[in-house]
């Protein structure tokens, strides 16, 4: 019951809107007729109606005026001069009453600011790893806590390598020998020390102290005092803080104009009002399958070390503007069936629909890639009413056709009665326009609304709304 009440509400609203549009258009045509009668020059021009129609059921045409058999309203006349070259003529007074507003399509470059979230991380180019060059035992730790700042050359850990102890003892014994054979073995002893990776300054017993290669933060400690560490085992990981990386995920639709060198501004909640400026270093060559985003990397200077890895950041990118294109208000675009179109006001005062291909959008404006040259008058308000009337006149169906003129001539030349002969056209079924998915085998009154059922003919294009 709730769904049926909601359907009735939507139907009532649709009837009110379409009824108001039809009444406004009929009133405009009536005013035009009155002005023509008052003007002696216009009296010589005979305006003959091609047919009459119900705005609620525009695909049904009638030879004579009267009351609609479907809705409680008068039929609306369709004049031959109401559409010229796929255009719709509307009286100036009616334009003002309907709130139709036009603007000029100007050529320019659209400035688009892409704003995405990001995360601050270590600059891995400044990362250093301190490891054991031989099987050793940790004798003493000088730095015991992670995330402690260290200076370049500061002592980190003292280790003892038993394998080094034997090699050092042999080298020292050969160094004190005076015989010719001992001096011959000294060079071989030094080669052995280099092969074992014994650094300079290693003391007796294979003891040595490892120091920090750079100034930074100890981000990881892999051992503790008294533990044994195998050859190549990580002892300390140290990261520099002079620069940091900011990684952000950009949607595919916002990647246009973003490349290495694109300026970027980064802000963090921990430092309100402070802006860090940098540039895109690289677009990472991988797209996330789930979110359809591509990650990019920004390098920021961090001399004071105030930016810490893990901070949430807001990234504002300034992509290149690209070529000039006609720019129109985004609200002027009409989306239908996966396509975009605009309503243009011609020099003859007629409104015409034009199919366009759009590009980027920013600050209420949209690029038009194809369909406009620039300088055209575009309807920015009230375009949906004109679009509905263009649909009634068949202008939209003839968009992109190579035989527009012949199609209009054939339509205007065909008598309306020819399309309504019951002997030539047999309805497939009858339906309620408010409930198009319900079909009936016989004509009559709708069980849902206070209106007559509408026939559906085989030669009529089936709309998605009327499919069962």
Phi, psi and omega in degrees: 000322180295320179296320180294321178295320179296320178297319179297320180296315179296319180297318180297319178295319179297318179298319181295316182294311181293325177296319178295318179296315180295320179294320179296318180294317180297322179294320178297319179294323179295319179295322179297319178298318181295321179292324179295322179291328180284338182265118182300324181291326181285338180295336181284344181267117181269119178262114183251129179287132176289320179190177175239152182210161175264122181303337178279335179229072190291343182278356177258126183244148183231148183283332186231156176288166179155197181269141181293135176285352183258319183232162180276070181202159180283150175291150182255131179283149174243116185263156181294327180270010177281344178215123178230126182052053180064026181250162179238125179264128179229132181299145181303322180296322180290325177302316181293319181292326180276354179074032180282123182234136180241149177226159179272137175280112183260148177270139180182181178255128183277123177270114184245124176258120180264122181244122182221155175281155180214172180228136180273137179219175179294148169278104187293346176289343178258011182275138177230146179240129176257120184228167179276133180271353178205165176301124187214171178238134180283113182272320181204137175258125175270330175244115187249345185245138177288161180062029175265137180283141180228158176262160176294129182088358179287140182293134180252310186203148174250130183232161176235126179246107181301323180296327177289327183300315180294316181294321180292320180296318179296318181295321180292322179293319179291331180290334179269351182286150182249349184287158180294320180294324179293320178295330177293325180279348181297318179297320178296325179293320179293323177296323179295320179297319178293322179295325178283351179076027180286117181287161177294145179092003178289129184275187179295150180076008178077021180273140175203159179247126179268137183243167180282130180284337182221169172271132181177213183238133175284103184271344181205139175237125186257358183218169174225164181302137179090347179280156173262143181235126179285168180299129179085358180294142180287126175259310180218144170243126184238132180242136175282154183242006181295327176223155177228162175257145171240121178251131181226149179256122183250130176299154182300325181292342181256009183278346184297128178085000179259127179206181177300130183100353179295127180298147180217144175239132185237135175229151179232150181294333182289340181232074183297138178084357181256132182244130176252125184255138178204202179211158180292124177277319183196150167267119182292132187282057177204136179249131178292125185292323184288311185263352182055046178237156177240135184272146175230159183239132178240135178258126180239139172287139183220061187296327182270354178071024182280339178270124184245144178303141181097347178294141174277134184230155172252124185248128176245117181255147178242086181294162176295143186288334180078201183280165176283142177218158171298136180246132180229156175298139180298327181291345180281344183283142177242119180261130180203129176055039178075011181236160178243143176214160178235158173253121182253147175258115182280173179293337178276003178086004180265148178263135182226138174279141180226129177279135184227161172246126187258159177244233183279160178230142178196137175054041176081004180240152181226140175284142173248111184281319178221148178113338179228153175253337185109137182098347180290153176271119184250135177283119182257346180214134182085010184292336182289327176293318179292323180296322177295318179292323176297326178292323178295321183279353180085009183293323182291324179293336182266003177296132177080000180277145179277353183235048181298313185296315180293326179294319179292319180296319180294322181292317181289331182281335183285126178297138180302330183292336183294331181270002184237009179289121185294336180287335182263336183238120180248124181296143173285319179193177175242152183211162175267121180304334178278340178227069188293345181275357178257121183250147180230147182275340183235149175289165179155199182269142181291137176282354182257320183233161180276071182202162180280150174291151184253134178283148176243119184261155182296329185273008178265139179294131181278125179273155178301331183288334185264003178285141180289000000 
